[in-house]
């Protein structure tokens, strides 16, 4: 695994509590409340094509599609994709990229001559960046997709040409000043974790975060395998060159931390939205104030 040379292999369920815990948002009671609310609405009232709430595993108090539109399915997909890329990266082991050397390339240990294994460091580096790109792109896309859902659930006096989580936050501030969801987004998206996380998505759009010289490794002749000599770090701010690493931001710790925060934010956002809907007499979209 990434960083395995210093730490034993850990079960990724240490931070992902369930096989795909992105589906576990509401209690069974809340599921039924949303389903009843959805059933009471007509298509013309909310301006939404699909008003079916698909509840799954109610016996486990879980729900997969949480709100009356297909956007929630996209949110689930992007959460799943972010989780998948995070797991793949944590399971990545540099020894998986050992390749058989030519028969003429050998090393001698005492009286024994054995082929010296080679390392495809380029492929290893490419795989790291592949999963980093997939994680950061999907992790922020979760929130931008949530923004589209917000514009469905809340009346807006002006519809922007492009919708992001920042535009949804501003819309709630302007048109729904007392919204519980708006207060949540104002608070959470101004915290250091989000301000520091956002540039990584923009960086992965145009460049790679990990370079060959960021990977320090050695060969263990006893185990006959390569291992990392130093755990791989992310830059403090990927938009500032040259990269600095004073924050000691380890890849294997930062990605799970961000995933947990994104998941908690999505979970709480739907709870706050449900509270706003109920506070406004179960009207959809929630009227602007």
Secondary structure, DSSP 8 states (H G I E B T S, - for coil): -TTTTTS----GGGTS-STTGGG--S-HHHHHHHHHHHHT--HHHHT-S--------GGGT--S--SSSTHHHHHHHHHHHHHHHHHHHHT--GGGGEE---TT-EEEETTEEEE--EE-HHHHHHHHHHHHHHHHHHHHHHHHHHHHHHHHHB--SS--SS--HHHHHHHHHHH-TT-HHHHHHHHHTTSHHHHHHHHHHHHHHHS-S--GGG--EEEETTTTEEEESS--EE-S-TTSSS---TT-EEHHHHHHHHHHHHHHHHHHHHHHHHHHHHHTTT-SSB---
